[in-house]
Amino acid sequence: MIFAGETNTSKMKKRIETIVAYLLRDNVIPSGTLVSTDTGIIPSKDVQLKDGDVVEIYIEK
């Protein structure tokens, strides 16, 4: 593992409903789609994905 982090939706600046409504204006989004805003966890600049890397995301309710 080269990077691990966690965050919470309560730290988001925009509400999830607002983001999804914006995306749905011009896009078909299938049920179960993961929407990643890329703003909750920011790894250092030396962490980059390479071909063959695996990204695991866990969602807790």
C-alpha positions, 0 to 999 in steps of 0.5 A: 500500500502506498497511500491510505486515507479517509474522509466523510461526506460531512466535510464536502462543500457541496451537498451530494444532491446538488452534485448528482442533480448537476451531473444528471442534467446532461448525463445518464447515470446508471443506478449504483454508480460511484461518484468521486469528486476527488476532493476529500483525500489528496495524496502527496504529489509523488503518489501516482497510479501506474498500469496494474495498480488496484484502487480499493474504496470502502463505503460505510453507512 
